[in-house]
Amino acid sequence: MITQEKPGQLDPSWQAVLGTEFDKPYMQSLKAFLQQEKTAGKTIYPPGPLIFNAFNHTPFDQVRVVIIGQDPYHGPGQAHGLSFSVQAGVPLPPSLMNIFKEIQSDLNIRMSGSGDLTPWADQGVLLLNATLTVQMANAGSHQKRGWETFTDAAIAALNAQREGLVFVLWGSYAQKKGAVIDPNKHLVLKSVHPSPLSAHRGFFGTRQFSQINEYLTAHGQTPINWQL
């Protein structure tokens, strides 16, 4: 009998790799915490069906690039489960504006102004936040509740079971999280974070988007179309 997938359920390819994580005590504790938050009437972002959006748009065997973020956006209508991405029609956050500036400078393409990065995810760019939920207007509120352990397991599985991926680590947080990645198996690109606080100290001018495409092409793959 074929079981109907529920909205927000983890993609089967990731379920095969990470399914056992859901039975572990840390995940049971995280589930209980999220339920308590909802019962207390707190608004959680992103909405439940979008929590695993990154995994569901980019199945395990189709991942080609991984861009690691930290926390979902905590304003209304922003977060939809993809790191750095906002839903269509929402003003661009400052870090995303800087990412687009670098793409335009690096690849000489003009971005449309939409901050919805779903087209990247559908081409194999895993837009992975370390923490997958947040309370409205309360940045970092769901950190150290278990999500980091889950996303560490995802990175470890990609590192061990795949080859020739590109890991993009912007800022010290992402670089610590990506410390397990084997640079002999994968391309690891590092720079400061694209935030306005640091972008001018070594994000602008890194030309990482062309480096990603050169690496993919050299490994017989189609380059990412970064234009939105």
C-alpha positions as CSV (number, residue, x, y, z in Angstrom):
1,M,0.0,0.0,0.0
2,I,1.4,3.4,-0.9
3,T,1.3,5.9,2.0
4,Q,0.4,9.5,1.3
5,E,3.1,11.9,2.2
6,K,2.0,14.5,4.7
7,P,2.9,18.2,4.1
8,G,6.2,19.0,5.7
9,Q,7.3,15.3,5.9
10,L,10.9,14.7,5.0
11,D,11.7,13.7,1.4
12,P,12.1,9.9,1.1
13,S,15.7,10.2,0.0
14,W,16.6,12.1,3.2
15,Q,14.3,9.8,5.2
16,A,16.5,6.9,4.2
17,V,19.6,8.8,5.4
18,L,18.3,10.6,8.5
19,G,15.1,8.7,9.5
20,T,16.7,7.2,12.6
21,E,17.4,10.7,13.9
22,F,13.7,11.1,14.6
23,D,13.8,8.2,17.2
24,K,16.7,9.7,19.2
25,P,16.0,11.4,22.5
26,Y,17.2,14.8,21.3
27,M,14.6,14.8,18.5
28,Q,11.8,13.7,20.9
29,S,12.8,16.5,23.2
30,L,12.8,19.0,20.3
31,K,9.3,17.8,19.2
32,A,8.0,18.3,22.7
33,F,9.5,21.8,22.9
34,L,7.9,22.8,19.6
35,Q,4.5,21.5,20.8
36,Q,4.8,23.5,24.0
37,E,5.6,26.6,22.1
38,K,2.5,26.2,19.9
39,T,0.3,25.3,22.9
40,A,1.5,28.6,24.6
41,G,0.2,30.4,21.5
42,K,3.6,31.4,20.2
43,T,4.0,32.0,16.4
44,I,6.7,29.8,14.9
45,Y,8.5,30.4,11.6
46,P,8.6,28.9,9.1
47,P,5.0,27.4,9.0
48,G,5.0,23.6,9.8
49,P,4.7,22.3,6.2
50,L,7.8,24.4,5.2
51,I,10.2,23.4,8.0
52,F,11.9,20.7,5.9
53,N,11.6,22.7,2.7
54,A,15.3,22.6,1.9
55,F,15.4,18.8,2.1
56,N,12.2,18.5,0.1
57,H,13.3,20.7,-2.8
58,T,16.8,19.2,-2.9
59,P,16.8,15.4,-2.4
60,F,19.9,13.8,-1.0
61,D,21.1,12.3,-4.2
62,Q,20.5,15.5,-6.1
63,V,22.5,17.8,-3.8
64,R,25.4,19.5,-5.6
65,V,26.0,22.6,-3.6
66,V,25.4,23.3,0.1
67,I,25.0,26.8,1.5
68,I,24.9,26.8,5.3
69,G,23.0,29.5,7.2
70,Q,22.3,29.8,10.9
71,D,18.7,30.7,11.7
72,P,15.4,31.3,9.9
73,Y,14.2,34.9,9.5
74,H,11.9,35.8,12.3
75,G,9.7,38.4,10.6
76,P,6.2,37.7,9.2
77,G,6.1,36.2,5.7
78,Q,9.9,35.8,5.4
79,A,11.1,32.3,6.3
80,H,10.1,29.4,4.1
81,G,12.7,26.8,5.0
82,L,15.5,27.8,2.7
83,S,18.6,29.6,4.1
84,F,19.0,33.2,3.1
85,S,15.8,33.0,1.0
86,V,12.5,34.9,1.6
87,Q,9.1,34.3,0.1
88,A,8.2,36.1,-3.1
89,G,7.1,39.7,-2.7
90,V,9.0,40.2,0.6
91,P,11.7,42.9,0.7
92,L,15.3,41.6,0.4
93,P,17.1,41.2,3.8
94,P,20.5,43.0,3.8
95,S,22.6,39.8,3.6
96,L,20.6,38.6,0.6
97,M,21.0,42.0,-1.1
98,N,24.8,41.6,-0.7
99,I,24.7,38.0,-2.1
100,F,22.9,39.4,-5.2
101,K,25.4,42.2,-5.6
102,E,28.2,39.7,-5.6
103,I,26.5,37.5,-8.1
104,Q,25.9,40.5,-10.4
105,S,29.5,41.5,-10.1
106,D,30.9,38.0,-10.4
107,L,28.8,36.7,-13.3
108,N,27.7,39.9,-14.9
109,I,24.0,39.1,-14.6
110,R,21.1,41.2,-13.4
111,M,18.9,39.8,-10.6
112,S,15.1,40.4,-10.8
113,G,14.7,41.5,-7.2
114,S,12.9,38.4,-6.0
115,G,14.4,36.9,-2.9
116,D,12.8,33.5,-3.4
117,L,15.8,31.1,-3.9
118,T,13.6,28.1,-4.7
119,P,15.0,27.9,-8.3
120,W,18.5,27.4,-6.8
121,A,17.2,24.6,-4.5
122,D,15.5,22.9,-7.4
123,Q,18.9,22.8,-9.2
124,G,20.7,21.0,-6.4
125,V,21.6,23.9,-4.1
126,L,20.8,22.7,-0.5
127,L,20.0,25.9,1.4
128,L,20.4,24.6,4.9
129,N,19.9,26.5,8.1
130,A,21.6,25.1,11.2
131,T,18.3,25.7,13.1
132,L,15.1,25.0,11.3
133,T,12.6,27.0,13.4
134,V,12.4,30.3,15.3
135,Q,9.8,32.1,17.4
136,M,8.4,35.3,15.7
137,A,10.4,38.4,16.5
138,N,12.9,36.4,18.7
139,A,16.1,35.8,16.9
140,G,18.0,32.6,17.9
141,S,15.1,31.5,20.2
142,H,15.2,27.8,19.0
143,Q,19.0,27.4,19.1
144,K,20.5,24.6,21.2
145,R,17.2,22.7,21.2
146,G,18.3,19.9,19.0
147,W,18.1,21.2,15.4
148,E,21.8,21.7,15.2
149,T,22.4,18.0,15.9
150,F,19.9,17.1,13.2
151,T,21.5,19.4,10.6
152,D,25.0,18.2,11.7
153,A,23.9,14.7,10.8
154,A,22.7,15.9,7.4
155,I,26.1,17.5,6.7
156,A,28.0,14.4,8.0
157,A,25.9,12.2,5.7
158,L,26.6,14.3,2.6
159,N,30.3,14.4,3.5
160,A,30.6,10.7,3.9
161,Q,28.2,9.3,1.3
162,R,28.6,11.8,-1.6
163,E,31.7,13.1,-3.5
164,G,32.4,16.2,-5.5
165,L,30.0,18.6,-3.6
166,V,30.6,22.3,-3.0
167,F,30.2,23.5,0.5
168,V,29.8,27.2,1.0
169,L,30.7,28.4,4.5
170,W,30.1,32.1,5.1
171,G,31.2,33.4,8.5
172,S,32.7,31.7,11.5
173,Y,29.5,29.9,12.5
174,A,29.1,28.1,9.2
175,Q,32.8,27.4,9.1
176,K,32.7,25.7,12.6
177,K,29.6,23.7,11.5
178,G,31.4,22.6,8.3
179,A,34.6,21.6,10.1
180,V,33.8,17.9,9.5
181,I,33.9,18.3,5.7
182,D,36.7,16.5,3.9
183,P,38.4,19.0,1.5
184,N,39.9,16.1,-0.4
185,K,36.5,14.8,-1.5
186,H,34.6,18.1,-1.8
187,L,35.3,21.8,-2.7
188,V,35.0,23.9,0.5
189,L,34.6,27.7,-0.1
190,K,35.0,30.0,2.9
191,S,34.6,33.8,3.4
192,V,33.2,36.3,5.9
193,H,29.5,36.5,6.1
194,P,27.6,38.6,3.5
195,S,26.0,40.6,6.3
196,P,26.5,44.4,6.0
197,L,28.7,44.2,9.1
198,S,31.3,42.0,7.4
199,A,30.7,41.8,3.6
200,H,33.3,44.5,2.8
201,R,35.9,42.6,4.7
202,G,36.2,39.7,2.3
203,F,32.8,38.6,0.9
204,F,32.7,41.0,-2.0
205,G,35.1,40.1,-4.8
206,T,35.5,36.4,-3.8
207,R,33.8,35.3,-7.0
208,Q,32.6,32.2,-5.3
209,F,29.6,31.7,-7.6
210,S,31.8,31.4,-10.7
211,Q,34.1,29.1,-8.7
212,I,31.2,26.8,-7.9
213,N,30.2,26.6,-11.6
214,E,33.8,26.0,-12.7
215,Y,34.1,23.2,-10.3
216,L,30.8,21.6,-11.3
217,T,31.7,21.9,-15.0
218,A,35.1,20.4,-14.4
219,H,33.3,17.4,-12.8
220,G,31.0,16.9,-15.8
221,Q,27.9,18.7,-14.3
222,T,25.7,21.4,-15.5
223,P,26.5,24.8,-13.9
224,I,24.0,26.4,-11.6
225,N,21.9,29.1,-13.2
226,W,22.1,31.7,-10.4
227,Q,19.9,34.3,-12.2
228,L,16.5,34.9,-10.6
